């Protein structure tokens, strides 16, 4: 039982390049989330998907797009990477999107944009 | 949107000491969780506690929802308790957005 799996774990991009971060969960959770964590700071919500087929903006959605490919997978795309997007990205999932939903996190993906 | 403030931002203690971490939030919540981020960056859920008190070994948490705060207690600290502690909340008014505080960085010295 892997839980939440993120790929890649590390990535270096040049300004303007694009990339997609992949996230998959095997817990049959309905809701999935993408957060970013900058050095010395808390986690900020980028996008979330309350259920398969729906996505919504979080606190800091600009510069990102997401796709809820199916119930298991939720990807985050950077179309034109900027140095300000250098961060550690965490994917999380929960059984539901309201009330008693406990988040389970992946190990994180460290992205550097030069 | 809801504001989440944690205090203190940094805490340095000797092994064996006790500590209290605080989380204040600006709106009514129906979900509050405490997380520990270890020095390797892994985020582990400690408690789901929208109200009331829970205990798990040396850790306990209390949320007073009517007064909009939660406390995390760590007793007899060990070096493995080091890391950053986050609270995260889901406001009744915020659909499914789970918002994190900025964290308390705890350093336990042997």
Backbone of each chain as ProteinMPNN parsed JSONL, in Angstrom:
{"seq_chain_A": "XXXXXXXXXXXXXXXXXXXXXXXXXXXXXXXXXXXXXXXXXXXXXXXXXXXXXXXXXXXXXXXXXXXXXXXXXXXXXXXXXXXXXXXXXXXXXXXXXXXXXXXXXXXXXXXXXX", "coords_chain_A": {"N_chain_A": [[0.849, -1.189, 0.0], [1.015, 1.93, -1.157], [0.104, 4.512, -0.649], [0.24, 7.912, -1.179], [1.746, 8.828, -4.103], [4.271, 10.689, -5.618], [5.694, 12.018, -8.574], [8.157, 13.753, -10.589], [10.721, 13.309, -8.0], [12.687, 15.197, -7.832], [13.455, 18.068, -9.801], [14.923, 20.143, -12.243], [14.458, 23.097, -13.943], [14.606, 25.354, -16.749], [13.878, 28.839, -17.022], [10.751, 29.422, -18.502], [10.399, 26.88, -19.538], [8.251, 23.97, -19.643], [6.471, 21.684, -17.516], [5.114, 18.708, -15.979], [3.854, 17.693, -12.909], [3.252, 14.627, -11.381], [0.734, 12.859, -9.588], [-0.471, 10.206, -7.669], [-2.861, 8.2, -5.954], [-3.626, 5.39, -3.908], [-5.674, 4.792, -2.19], [-8.344, 4.912, -2.582], [-9.424, 7.42, -2.283], [-11.526, 10.328, -2.493], [-10.948, 13.052, -2.766], [-8.407, 15.334, -3.791], [-5.331, 17.22, -3.574], [-3.103, 19.964, -4.296], [-0.256, 21.448, -2.934], [2.105, 24.072, -2.291], [5.321, 24.612, -0.828], [7.352, 27.029, 0.35], [10.725, 27.947, 1.273], [11.065, 27.873, 4.782], [8.426, 28.442, 5.239], [4.845, 27.987, 5.548], [2.415, 25.661, 4.131], [0.86, 26.338, 1.049], [-2.213, 26.342, -0.625], [-2.666, 25.299, -3.915], [-4.335, 24.199, -6.035], [-7.32, 22.216, -5.864], [-9.179, 19.134, -5.911], [-12.272, 18.227, -5.364], [-13.765, 16.012, -5.993], [-13.788, 13.33, -8.408], [-13.592, 14.641, -11.652], [-13.997, 17.281, -10.974], [-12.398, 20.435, -10.386], [-10.842, 23.03, -8.491], [-9.773, 26.404, -7.744], [-7.16, 27.239, -5.433], [-5.387, 29.008, -2.931], [-3.17, 30.116, -4.293], [-3.259, 29.99, -7.345], [-2.255, 31.013, -9.755], [-0.356, 30.636, -12.728], [-0.376, 27.932, -12.86], [-1.849, 24.808, -13.918], [-4.281, 22.186, -13.599], [-5.161, 18.701, -13.754], [-7.632, 16.361, -13.219], [-7.276, 13.291, -13.744], [-8.404, 10.786, -13.366], [-10.017, 8.912, -10.748], [-7.817, 8.196, -9.214], [-5.616, 9.781, -9.97], [-3.985, 12.981, -10.088], [-2.798, 15.689, -11.652], [-0.318, 18.3, -11.864], [0.433, 21.105, -13.745], [2.974, 23.166, -15.028], [3.049, 25.654, -17.248], [4.78, 27.62, -18.28], [7.529, 27.925, -16.793], [8.645, 29.885, -13.988], [11.181, 31.59, -12.045], [10.029, 32.222, -9.56], [8.45, 30.094, -9.025], [9.994, 28.164, -7.962], [10.152, 25.739, -5.557], [8.931, 23.426, -3.042], [6.734, 20.931, -3.849], [3.741, 19.513, -2.758], [1.552, 16.814, -2.906], [-1.67, 15.794, -1.823], [-4.217, 13.686, -0.41], [-7.638, 12.921, 0.472], [-10.383, 11.235, 2.07], [-12.91, 12.409, 1.825], [-14.176, 15.687, 0.895], [-15.08, 17.4, 2.74], [-15.871, 18.227, 6.161], [-14.948, 15.556, 8.221], [-12.291, 15.023, 6.979], [-9.208, 13.68, 6.669], [-5.987, 14.562, 5.804], [-3.654, 12.888, 3.724], [-0.299, 12.888, 2.875], [1.942, 13.039, 0.028], [5.478, 12.425, -0.616], [6.655, 14.688, -1.589], [7.839, 16.983, -4.144], [10.699, 18.406, -5.319], [11.267, 21.362, -6.897], [13.295, 23.298, -8.971], [13.7, 26.348, -10.557], [15.604, 27.867, -12.927]], "CA_chain_A": [[0.0, 0.0, 0.0], [1.971, 3.023, -1.301], [-0.437, 5.789, -0.184], [0.278, 8.961, -2.185], [3.023, 8.774, -4.809], [4.536, 11.839, -6.475], [6.863, 11.971, -9.452], [9.431, 13.27, -10.066], [11.094, 13.803, -6.67], [13.511, 16.376, -8.049], [13.445, 18.543, -11.186], [15.492, 21.459, -12.502], [13.956, 23.644, -15.194], [15.0, 26.705, -17.121], [12.745, 29.748, -17.161], [9.996, 29.271, -19.739], [10.111, 25.482, -19.833], [7.022, 23.436, -19.053], [6.566, 20.344, -16.943], [3.946, 18.217, -15.247], [4.058, 16.873, -11.713], [2.243, 13.585, -11.323], [0.357, 12.387, -8.26], [-1.416, 9.097, -7.689], [-3.149, 7.626, -4.628], [-4.221, 4.058, -4.015], [-6.505, 4.633, -0.997], [-9.732, 5.114, -2.999], [-9.866, 8.721, -1.8], [-12.276, 11.121, -3.464], [-10.434, 14.42, -2.888], [-6.955, 15.45, -3.939], [-4.883, 18.601, -3.375], [-1.72, 20.341, -4.547], [0.251, 22.544, -2.125], [3.518, 24.399, -2.434], [5.959, 25.055, 0.405], [8.563, 27.793, 0.136], [11.619, 27.804, 2.433], [10.701, 28.504, 6.038], [7.024, 28.873, 5.241], [3.822, 26.956, 5.589], [1.929, 25.154, 2.854], [-0.188, 27.134, 0.426], [-3.02, 25.516, -1.514], [-2.633, 25.76, -5.301], [-5.587, 23.713, -6.595], [-7.82, 20.997, -5.275], [-10.237, 18.43, -6.632], [-13.138, 17.66, -4.33], [-14.172, 14.684, -6.463], [-13.414, 13.069, -9.796], [-14.317, 15.473, -12.599], [-14.071, 18.675, -10.54], [-11.195, 21.073, -9.875], [-11.086, 24.398, -8.049], [-8.591, 27.162, -7.37], [-6.859, 27.445, -4.032], [-4.881, 30.33, -2.551], [-2.145, 30.627, -5.215], [-3.373, 29.191, -8.563], [-1.699, 31.629, -10.971], [0.817, 29.993, -13.31], [-0.543, 26.476, -12.777], [-3.078, 24.149, -14.347], [-4.391, 20.837, -13.043], [-6.056, 17.741, -14.408], [-7.987, 15.155, -12.433], [-7.317, 12.333, -14.848], [-9.353, 9.756, -12.929], [-10.116, 9.003, -9.293], [-6.52, 7.963, -8.6], [-4.521, 10.639, -10.419], [-4.213, 14.428, -10.108], [-1.525, 16.229, -12.11], [-0.116, 19.752, -11.794], [1.246, 21.506, -14.883], [3.536, 24.5, -15.153], [3.145, 25.867, -18.699], [5.96, 28.429, -18.56], [8.059, 28.03, -15.434], [9.312, 31.118, -13.571], [11.966, 31.373, -10.813], [9.157, 32.317, -8.382], [7.813, 28.792, -8.82], [10.929, 27.299, -7.251], [9.455, 25.39, -4.328], [8.636, 22.002, -2.861], [5.319, 20.717, -4.128], [3.164, 18.356, -2.084], [0.22, 16.332, -3.251], [-2.337, 15.146, -0.702], [-5.545, 13.173, -0.709], [-8.487, 12.64, 1.628], [-11.532, 10.421, 1.694], [-13.939, 13.328, 1.351], [-13.687, 17.062, 0.801], [-15.698, 18.232, 3.77], [-15.976, 17.6, 7.459], [-13.875, 14.742, 8.79], [-11.357, 14.536, 5.978], [-7.832, 13.708, 7.126], [-5.077, 14.593, 4.668], [-2.465, 12.044, 3.622], [0.59, 13.584, 1.956], [3.06, 12.41, -0.638], [6.802, 12.766, -0.101], [7.06, 15.995, -2.09], [8.644, 17.116, -5.361], [11.48, 19.643, -5.206], [11.421, 21.968, -8.217], [14.134, 24.494, -9.063], [13.603, 27.018, -11.854], [16.777, 28.745, -13.062]], "C_chain_A": [[0.888, 1.243, 0.0], [1.439, 4.328, -0.75], [-0.506, 6.79, -1.316], [1.674, 8.99, -2.795], [3.152, 9.961, -5.748], [5.763, 11.577, -7.327], [6.935, 13.243, -10.272], [9.694, 13.791, -8.655], [11.923, 15.083, -6.775], [13.433, 16.765, -9.531], [14.074, 19.923, -11.23], [15.024, 21.901, -13.883], [14.632, 24.97, -15.487], [13.733, 27.551, -17.255], [12.089, 29.563, -18.528], [9.688, 27.836, -20.124], [8.814, 25.054, -19.149], [7.301, 22.063, -18.466], [5.279, 19.998, -16.211], [4.399, 17.382, -14.069], [2.898, 15.886, -11.614], [1.98, 13.176, -9.879], [-0.666, 11.278, -8.412], [-1.609, 8.583, -6.265], [-3.882, 6.304, -4.823], [-5.121, 3.754, -2.828], [-7.987, 4.812, -1.296], [-10.313, 6.417, -2.43], [-10.574, 9.495, -2.908], [-11.621, 12.47, -3.753], [-8.923, 14.42, -2.965], [-6.564, 16.929, -3.99], [-3.438, 18.747, -3.841], [-1.377, 21.569, -3.694], [1.688, 22.84, -2.562], [4.042, 24.912, -1.096], [7.264, 25.735, 0.056], [9.413, 27.734, 1.402], [11.146, 28.575, 3.654], [9.25, 28.921, 6.149], [6.094, 27.673, 5.346], [3.423, 26.51, 4.198], [0.8, 26.041, 2.335], [-0.887, 26.294, -0.64], [-3.026, 26.109, -2.92], [-3.976, 25.457, -5.978], [-6.026, 22.498, -5.793], [-8.921, 20.42, -6.15], [-11.082, 17.715, -5.594], [-13.604, 16.25, -4.71], [-13.755, 14.545, -7.917], [-14.264, 13.944, -10.718], [-14.449, 16.918, -12.194], [-12.698, 19.157, -10.089], [-11.536, 22.515, -9.499], [-9.786, 25.054, -7.63], [-8.441, 27.236, -5.861], [-6.386, 28.858, -3.787], [-3.966, 30.949, -3.614], [-2.169, 29.883, -6.545], [-2.656, 29.739, -9.786], [-0.425, 30.942, -11.421], [0.733, 28.484, -13.34], [-1.859, 26.045, -13.425], [-3.091, 22.749, -13.76], [-5.328, 20.001, -13.894], [-6.339, 16.607, -13.434], [-8.27, 14.079, -13.471], [-8.322, 11.22, -14.588], [-9.375, 9.839, -11.408], [-8.751, 8.913, -8.626], [-5.516, 9.079, -8.835], [-4.92, 12.11, -10.542], [-2.882, 15.072, -10.467], [-1.524, 17.756, -12.041], [0.838, 20.154, -12.915], [1.689, 22.954, -14.751], [3.776, 24.731, -16.646], [4.409, 26.627, -19.081], [6.596, 28.783, -17.217], [8.789, 29.359, -15.207], [10.101, 30.836, -12.291], [11.111, 31.435, -9.545], [8.425, 31.014, -8.089], [8.783, 27.746, -8.245], [10.349, 27.023, -5.866], [9.457, 23.873, -4.165], [7.132, 21.838, -2.991], [4.854, 19.419, -3.474], [1.777, 18.069, -2.635], [-0.368, 15.66, -2.023], [-3.683, 14.618, -1.164], [-6.311, 12.971, 0.592], [-9.733, 11.919, 1.146], [-12.656, 11.286, 1.136], [-13.372, 14.733, 1.349], [-14.27, 17.942, 1.893], [-15.693, 17.484, 5.089], [-14.74, 16.805, 7.83], [-12.966, 14.175, 7.725], [-9.933, 14.755, 6.455], [-6.917, 13.625, 5.909], [-3.952, 13.585, 4.815], [-1.586, 12.644, 2.535], [1.552, 12.638, 1.254], [4.366, 12.938, -0.075], [7.307, 14.115, -0.592], [7.898, 15.906, -3.347], [9.358, 18.452, -5.287], [11.777, 20.167, -6.598], [12.279, 23.22, -8.114], [14.015, 25.054, -10.476], [14.727, 28.048, -11.95], [16.485, 29.902, -14.024]], "O_chain_A": [[1.46, 1.588, 1.034], [2.237, 5.2, -0.404], [-1.213, 6.573, -2.301], [2.666, 9.156, -2.085], [2.27, 10.218, -6.568], [6.744, 10.992, -6.868], [5.892, 13.788, -10.633], [8.947, 14.64, -8.169], [11.858, 15.946, -5.899], [13.354, 15.9, -10.404], [13.805, 20.769, -10.378], [15.175, 21.175, -14.866], [15.161, 25.626, -14.59], [12.658, 27.036, -17.563], [12.756, 29.548, -19.563], [8.808, 27.594, -20.95], [8.348, 25.694, -18.206], [8.24, 21.374, -18.865], [4.473, 20.865, -15.873], [5.223, 16.478, -14.21], [1.731, 16.254, -11.743], [2.892, 13.151, -9.053], [-1.613, 11.395, -9.19], [-0.668, 8.531, -5.474], [-4.648, 6.128, -5.77], [-5.319, 2.588, -2.486], [-8.803, 4.859, -0.376], [-11.505, 6.513, -2.138], [-10.27, 9.342, -4.09], [-11.728, 12.979, -4.869], [-8.245, 13.63, -2.308], [-7.358, 17.779, -4.393], [-2.654, 17.799, -3.792], [-2.081, 22.579, -3.714], [2.381, 21.989, -3.119], [3.32, 25.554, -0.333], [8.179, 25.103, -0.471], [8.885, 27.496, 2.489], [10.862, 29.77, 3.58], [8.883, 29.67, 7.055], [6.508, 26.518, 5.246], [4.02, 26.928, 3.206], [-0.092, 26.44, 3.083], [-0.242, 25.626, -1.448], [-3.353, 27.282, -3.1], [-4.664, 26.369, -6.437], [-5.22, 21.84, -5.135], [-9.505, 21.098, -6.995], [-10.657, 16.716, -5.014], [-13.81, 15.402, -3.841], [-13.411, 15.528, -8.573], [-15.488, 13.989, -10.594], [-14.96, 17.725, -12.97], [-11.928, 18.405, -9.492], [-12.404, 23.139, -10.109], [-8.832, 24.392, -7.222], [-9.418, 27.288, -5.114], [-6.917, 29.805, -4.366], [-3.98, 32.163, -3.814], [-1.197, 29.2, -6.867], [-2.462, 29.012, -10.76], [0.475, 30.691, -10.62], [1.664, 27.819, -13.794], [-2.833, 26.796, -13.473], [-2.038, 22.187, -13.457], [-6.161, 20.514, -14.641], [-5.427, 15.979, -12.898], [-9.376, 13.983, -14.002], [-9.01, 10.77, -15.505], [-8.796, 10.765, -10.839], [-8.551, 9.505, -7.565], [-4.647, 9.31, -7.994], [-6.004, 12.449, -11.017], [-1.935, 15.013, -9.683], [-2.563, 18.408, -12.144], [1.933, 19.602, -13.023], [0.904, 23.84, -14.415], [4.622, 24.066, -17.243], [5.041, 26.316, -20.091], [6.257, 29.788, -16.592], [9.453, 29.884, -16.101], [9.735, 29.941, -11.529], [11.43, 30.774, -8.557], [7.844, 30.855, -7.016], [8.419, 26.583, -8.07], [10.088, 27.948, -5.097], [9.923, 23.139, -5.036], [6.358, 22.524, -2.324], [5.484, 18.371, -3.615], [0.951, 18.966, -2.803], [0.357, 15.022, -1.26], [-4.219, 15.053, -2.184], [-5.723, 12.864, 1.668], [-10.091, 11.983, -0.03], [-13.272, 10.956, 0.123], [-12.229, 14.953, 1.751], [-13.964, 19.133, 1.948], [-15.532, 16.264, 5.129], [-13.62, 17.312, 7.765], [-12.877, 12.955, 7.579], [-9.502, 15.895, 6.626], [-7.055, 12.725, 5.081], [-3.368, 13.441, 5.889], [-2.042, 12.883, 1.418], [1.93, 11.594, 1.785], [4.376, 13.783, 0.82], [8.29, 14.633, -0.063], [8.575, 14.909, -3.596], [8.722, 19.503, -5.203], [12.453, 19.508, -7.387], [12.03, 24.091, -7.282], [14.203, 24.339, -11.461], [14.792, 28.984, -11.153], [17.353, 30.742, -14.262]]}, "seq_chain_B": "XXXXXXXXXXXXXXXXXXXXXXXXXXXXXXXXXXXXXXXXXXXXXXXXXXXXXXXXXXXXXXXXXXXXXXXXXXXXXXXXXXXXXXXXXXXXXXXXXXXXXXXXXXXXXX", "coords_chain_B": {"N_chain_B": [[-10.652, 35.203, 3.153], [-10.196, 32.529, 5.56], [-7.985, 33.123, 8.303], [-5.015, 31.796, 9.653], [-3.076, 31.524, 12.432], [-0.049, 30.718, 13.981], [1.71, 30.114, 17.015], [4.517, 29.745, 19.315], [6.666, 31.085, 16.666], [9.189, 29.89, 16.622], [10.84, 27.478, 18.68], [12.988, 26.418, 21.131], [14.132, 23.773, 23.006], [15.282, 21.806, 25.81], [15.913, 18.322, 25.905], [13.373, 16.353, 27.355], [11.827, 18.402, 28.331], [8.616, 20.11, 28.514], [6.113, 21.314, 26.188], [3.955, 23.797, 24.697], [2.049, 24.423, 21.907], [0.397, 26.79, 19.882], [-2.561, 27.477, 17.974], [-4.379, 29.797, 16.301], [-7.449, 30.734, 14.797], [-9.509, 32.451, 12.388], [-12.169, 32.089, 11.755], [-15.183, 30.122, 11.923], [-14.713, 26.625, 12.113], [-14.914, 23.346, 10.638], [-13.159, 21.365, 10.596], [-10.063, 20.518, 11.835], [-6.656, 19.979, 11.851], [-3.563, 18.67, 13.071], [-0.184, 18.595, 12.112], [3.039, 17.049, 11.796], [6.089, 17.97, 10.473], [8.888, 16.337, 9.607], [12.546, 16.538, 9.853], [13.314, 15.673, 7.315], [11.373, 16.442, 5.654], [8.954, 15.093, 5.489], [5.448, 14.897, 5.928], [3.335, 14.267, 8.553], [0.262, 13.253, 9.793], [-0.951, 14.174, 12.922], [-3.179, 14.655, 14.638], [-6.693, 14.695, 14.166], [-8.861, 17.083, 15.003], [-11.439, 18.796, 15.438], [-12.842, 19.755, 17.602], [-12.798, 19.57, 21.205], [-10.73, 17.24, 23.127], [-7.871, 15.233, 22.583], [-5.627, 12.47, 23.033], [-2.447, 11.046, 22.403], [-0.169, 9.051, 23.337], [2.704, 10.77, 24.274], [1.786, 13.091, 23.248], [-0.814, 15.488, 23.086], [-3.894, 17.133, 22.222], [-5.987, 20.001, 22.164], [-8.95, 21.532, 21.174], [-10.732, 24.494, 21.226], [-13.437, 25.314, 19.904], [-15.363, 27.345, 19.985], [-13.953, 29.521, 20.865], [-12.064, 29.726, 18.981], [-9.426, 28.53, 18.824], [-6.65, 26.248, 19.007], [-4.644, 23.928, 20.813], [-1.532, 22.285, 20.993], [0.04, 19.886, 22.886], [3.183, 18.807, 23.962], [4.784, 16.459, 25.797], [7.59, 15.606, 27.902], [9.79, 15.925, 25.995], [11.512, 14.586, 23.132], [14.449, 14.138, 21.074], [13.621, 13.312, 18.607], [11.247, 14.593, 18.287], [11.74, 16.96, 17.08], [11.337, 19.393, 14.461], [8.865, 20.807, 12.243], [5.736, 22.004, 13.24], [2.479, 22.025, 12.097], [-0.747, 23.514, 11.97], [-3.86, 22.913, 10.377], [-6.793, 24.015, 8.784], [-10.276, 23.75, 7.952], [-12.604, 25.889, 6.948], [-16.082, 26.485, 7.637], [-17.151, 28.17, 5.784], [-15.626, 27.901, 3.497], [-15.801, 25.994, 1.437], [-14.014, 23.363, 0.187], [-11.462, 24.044, 0.892], [-8.546, 23.497, 2.51], [-6.627, 25.094, 4.774], [-3.364, 26.055, 5.757], [-1.495, 26.988, 8.693], [1.462, 28.999, 9.41], [3.273, 27.572, 10.838], [5.179, 26.113, 13.616], [8.481, 25.974, 14.488], [10.209, 23.509, 16.04], [12.9, 22.744, 18.067], [14.668, 20.27, 19.616], [17.06, 19.833, 22.0], [19.715, 17.611, 22.903]], "CA_chain_B": [[-10.635, 33.834, 3.619], [-9.821, 32.297, 6.952], [-6.59, 33.359, 8.686], [-4.531, 30.828, 10.63], [-1.829, 32.005, 13.017], [0.554, 29.794, 14.929], [2.732, 30.676, 17.886], [5.488, 30.702, 18.783], [7.229, 30.648, 15.387], [10.34, 29.034, 16.892], [10.92, 27.04, 20.069], [14.165, 25.572, 21.381], [13.985, 23.17, 24.325], [16.122, 20.675, 26.172], [15.241, 17.023, 25.965], [12.671, 16.138, 28.609], [10.948, 19.531, 28.634], [7.26, 20.107, 27.961], [5.855, 22.487, 25.357], [2.595, 24.051, 24.228], [1.995, 25.149, 20.646], [-0.936, 27.368, 19.746], [-3.088, 27.764, 16.635], [-5.574, 30.636, 16.316], [-8.078, 30.847, 13.478], [-10.356, 33.639, 12.357], [-13.535, 31.776, 11.355], [-15.645, 28.828, 12.428], [-14.146, 25.52, 11.333], [-15.463, 22.007, 10.868], [-12.055, 20.426, 10.45], [-8.774, 21.047, 12.25], [-5.663, 18.898, 11.929], [-2.179, 18.992, 13.409], [0.798, 17.811, 11.359], [4.458, 17.181, 12.089], [6.985, 17.808, 9.332], [10.192, 15.967, 10.157], [13.655, 17.228, 9.17], [13.431, 15.195, 5.946], [10.284, 17.036, 4.887], [7.749, 14.266, 5.483], [4.319, 15.442, 6.694], [2.597, 13.201, 9.215], [-0.901, 13.715, 10.538], [-0.922, 13.835, 14.345], [-4.518, 14.667, 15.191], [-7.853, 15.352, 13.586], [-9.487, 17.526, 16.251], [-12.209, 20.029, 15.252], [-13.274, 20.221, 18.914], [-12.522, 18.618, 22.253], [-9.376, 16.876, 23.503], [-7.404, 13.887, 22.239], [-4.265, 12.176, 23.481], [-1.763, 9.945, 21.756], [1.152, 8.94, 23.964], [3.189, 12.009, 24.894], [1.153, 14.221, 22.588], [-2.25, 15.688, 23.233], [-4.371, 18.347, 21.567], [-7.29, 20.511, 22.587], [-9.507, 22.607, 20.342], [-11.898, 25.196, 21.754], [-13.95, 25.863, 18.642], [-16.121, 28.581, 20.231], [-12.99, 30.601, 21.05], [-11.251, 29.721, 17.77], [-8.02, 28.199, 18.978], [-6.287, 24.875, 19.313], [-3.349, 23.791, 21.46], [-0.851, 20.994, 20.905], [0.952, 19.701, 24.005], [4.194, 17.76, 23.844], [5.405, 16.25, 27.112], [8.846, 14.847, 27.934], [10.282, 16.023, 24.609], [12.638, 13.79, 22.662], [15.063, 14.766, 19.902], [12.827, 12.941, 17.424], [10.106, 15.52, 18.171], [12.167, 18.144, 16.333], [10.704, 19.563, 13.157], [7.897, 21.901, 12.189], [4.365, 21.59, 13.536], [1.494, 22.838, 11.401], [-2.174, 23.244, 12.059], [-4.558, 23.136, 9.112], [-8.215, 24.134, 9.086], [-11.275, 23.875, 6.892], [-13.683, 26.74, 7.44], [-17.434, 26.181, 7.143], [-17.461, 29.062, 4.658], [-14.579, 27.813, 2.478], [-15.952, 24.796, 0.61], [-13.096, 22.276, 0.507], [-10.103, 24.564, 1.001], [-7.867, 23.265, 3.784], [-5.609, 26.144, 4.839], [-2.344, 25.805, 6.763], [-0.764, 28.048, 9.35], [2.862, 29.112, 8.995], [4.058, 26.568, 11.536], [6.095, 26.33, 14.749], [9.69, 25.158, 14.34], [10.626, 23.014, 17.353], [14.23, 22.112, 18.113], [14.909, 19.627, 20.912], [18.5, 19.612, 22.152], [19.996, 16.514, 23.831]], "C_chain_B": [[-10.155, 33.727, 5.049], [-8.321, 32.565, 7.151], [-6.211, 32.369, 9.783], [-3.173, 31.297, 11.127], [-1.322, 31.024, 14.063], [1.623, 30.507, 15.751], [3.237, 29.626, 18.869], [6.013, 30.24, 17.429], [8.414, 29.698, 15.556], [10.381, 28.71, 18.375], [12.103, 26.095, 20.199], [14.086, 25.08, 22.816], [15.032, 22.091, 24.545], [15.27, 19.408, 26.192], [14.607, 16.84, 27.345], [11.705, 17.246, 28.98], [9.57, 19.328, 28.016], [7.045, 21.368, 27.14], [4.389, 22.556, 24.97], [2.657, 24.905, 22.973], [0.557, 25.588, 20.418], [-1.277, 27.647, 18.294], [-4.376, 28.575, 16.816], [-6.139, 30.731, 14.909], [-9.226, 31.841, 13.54], [-11.819, 33.36, 12.017], [-13.91, 30.421, 11.932], [-15.151, 27.715, 11.502], [-14.881, 24.224, 11.628], [-14.404, 20.936, 10.699], [-10.79, 21.138, 10.91], [-7.835, 19.865, 12.427], [-4.316, 19.481, 12.349], [-1.262, 18.029, 12.656], [2.199, 18.064, 11.924], [5.225, 16.983, 10.795], [8.383, 17.53, 9.869], [11.316, 16.638, 9.363], [13.87, 16.772, 7.725], [12.268, 15.659, 5.078], [8.989, 16.257, 4.873], [6.678, 14.841, 6.403], [3.475, 14.296, 7.231], [1.442, 13.803, 9.998], [-0.819, 13.234, 11.984], [-2.325, 13.685, 14.911], [-5.494, 15.274, 14.186], [-8.711, 15.762, 14.79], [-10.245, 18.838, 16.054], [-12.769, 20.587, 16.562], [-12.867, 19.167, 19.942], [-11.042, 18.345, 22.451], [-9.086, 15.446, 23.084], [-5.996, 13.716, 22.748], [-3.738, 10.982, 22.728], [-0.347, 9.888, 22.32], [1.541, 10.232, 24.649], [2.545, 13.257, 24.28], [-0.324, 14.276, 22.923], [-2.617, 17.008, 22.568], [-5.745, 18.696, 22.084], [-7.707, 21.6, 21.63], [-10.737, 23.17, 21.041], [-12.49, 25.96, 20.584], [-14.663, 27.2, 18.857], [-15.19, 29.776, 20.409], [-11.94, 30.616, 19.944], [-9.761, 29.555, 18.027], [-7.858, 26.721, 19.273], [-4.883, 24.87, 19.9], [-2.819, 22.374, 21.249], [0.165, 20.93, 22.041], [1.914, 18.559, 23.709], [4.875, 17.624, 25.201], [6.67, 15.409, 26.966], [9.488, 14.77, 26.551], [11.484, 15.122, 24.34], [13.196, 14.448, 21.397], [14.29, 14.451, 18.625], [11.563, 13.791, 17.265], [10.473, 16.763, 17.368], [11.505, 18.181, 14.957], [9.762, 20.751, 13.207], [6.499, 21.329, 12.388], [3.401, 22.57, 12.882], [0.095, 22.491, 11.873], [-2.793, 23.608, 10.722], [-6.051, 23.098, 9.402], [-9.035, 24.175, 7.806], [-12.42, 24.679, 7.479], [-15.017, 26.293, 6.859], [-17.722, 26.958, 5.866], [-16.554, 28.868, 3.457], [-14.635, 26.556, 1.632], [-14.942, 23.736, 1.064], [-11.661, 22.748, 0.709], [-9.551, 24.338, 2.4], [-6.643, 24.172, 3.812], [-4.68, 25.876, 6.013], [-1.873, 27.097, 7.421], [0.694, 28.025, 8.928], [3.798, 28.217, 9.805], [4.822, 27.058, 12.742], [7.27, 25.397, 14.554], [10.207, 24.806, 15.715], [11.977, 22.315, 17.237], [14.448, 21.575, 19.514], [16.392, 19.276, 20.997], [18.755, 18.534, 23.185], [20.685, 16.995, 25.094]], "O_chain_B": [[-9.758, 34.716, 5.665], [-7.504, 32.269, 6.279], [-6.977, 32.132, 10.717], [-2.234, 31.45, 10.346], [-2.077, 30.562, 14.919], [2.337, 31.379, 15.256], [2.494, 28.714, 19.231], [5.813, 29.078, 17.076], [8.62, 28.805, 14.734], [10.016, 29.529, 19.219], [12.21, 25.105, 19.475], [13.984, 25.883, 23.743], [15.592, 21.539, 23.598], [14.069, 19.443, 26.462], [15.224, 17.135, 28.368], [10.854, 17.06, 29.85], [9.38, 18.499, 27.126], [7.712, 22.378, 27.362], [3.682, 21.55, 24.92], [3.25, 25.984, 22.977], [-0.384, 24.854, 20.72], [-0.415, 28.003, 17.491], [-5.341, 28.095, 17.411], [-5.386, 30.799, 13.937], [-9.835, 32.052, 14.59], [-12.63, 34.285, 11.99], [-13.046, 29.665, 12.376], [-15.169, 27.848, 10.278], [-15.403, 24.028, 12.725], [-14.712, 19.745, 10.663], [-10.478, 22.23, 10.436], [-8.178, 18.875, 13.074], [-3.98, 20.621, 12.028], [-1.521, 16.828, 12.571], [2.496, 19.136, 12.45], [5.054, 15.98, 10.102], [8.99, 18.388, 10.51], [11.064, 17.237, 8.317], [14.567, 17.459, 6.978], [12.189, 15.309, 3.901], [8.006, 16.719, 4.293], [6.972, 15.229, 7.534], [2.968, 13.467, 6.475], [1.622, 14.746, 10.769], [-0.641, 12.044, 12.244], [-2.625, 12.701, 15.587], [-5.175, 16.22, 13.465], [-9.227, 14.907, 15.51], [-9.754, 19.893, 16.458], [-13.133, 21.761, 16.627], [-12.62, 18.012, 19.593], [-10.195, 19.117, 22.002], [-9.933, 14.562, 23.21], [-5.251, 14.687, 22.884], [-4.466, 10.031, 22.444], [0.554, 10.581, 21.847], [0.809, 10.739, 25.499], [2.758, 14.366, 24.771], [-0.995, 13.25, 23.029], [-1.772, 17.882, 22.375], [-6.556, 17.826, 22.399], [-6.92, 22.489, 21.306], [-11.658, 22.437, 21.401], [-12.106, 27.095, 20.302], [-14.579, 28.09, 18.011], [-15.58, 30.913, 20.142], [-11.023, 31.438, 19.972], [-8.939, 30.322, 17.526], [-8.782, 26.042, 19.721], [-4.041, 25.692, 19.54], [-3.566, 21.398, 21.319], [1.036, 21.791, 22.159], [1.51, 17.484, 23.264], [5.476, 18.578, 25.694], [6.804, 14.612, 26.038], [9.7, 13.684, 26.01], [12.347, 14.927, 25.197], [12.504, 15.218, 20.732], [14.305, 15.233, 17.674], [10.889, 13.722, 16.237], [9.59, 17.544, 17.012], [11.165, 17.15, 14.377], [9.851, 21.594, 14.099], [6.128, 20.317, 11.792], [3.49, 23.781, 13.084], [-0.215, 21.33, 12.142], [-2.312, 24.499, 10.022], [-6.523, 22.257, 10.167], [-8.561, 24.573, 6.742], [-13.119, 24.224, 8.385], [-15.082, 25.788, 5.738], [-18.436, 26.484, 4.981], [-16.687, 29.599, 2.476], [-13.599, 26.096, 1.154], [-15.007, 23.266, 2.2], [-10.738, 21.934, 0.698], [-10.039, 24.926, 3.365], [-5.74, 24.041, 2.986], [-5.119, 25.523, 7.107], [-1.854, 28.158, 6.797], [1.118, 27.143, 8.181], [4.984, 28.115, 9.492], [5.085, 28.252, 12.887], [7.099, 24.181, 14.463], [10.6, 25.686, 16.48], [12.163, 21.417, 16.416], [14.418, 22.328, 20.487], [16.913, 18.521, 20.175], [18.106, 18.514, 24.231], [20.989, 16.192, 25.976]]}, "name": "protein", "num_of_chains": 2, "seq": "XXXXXXXXXXXXXXXXXXXXXXXXXXXXXXXXXXXXXXXXXXXXXXXXXXXXXXXXXXXXXXXXXXXXXXXXXXXXXXXXXXXXXXXXXXXXXXXXXXXXXXXXXXXXXXXXXXXXXXXXXXXXXXXXXXXXXXXXXXXXXXXXXXXXXXXXXXXXXXXXXXXXXXXXXXXXXXXXXXXXXXXXXXXXXXXXXXXXXXXXXXXXXXXXXXXXXXXXXXXXXXXX"}
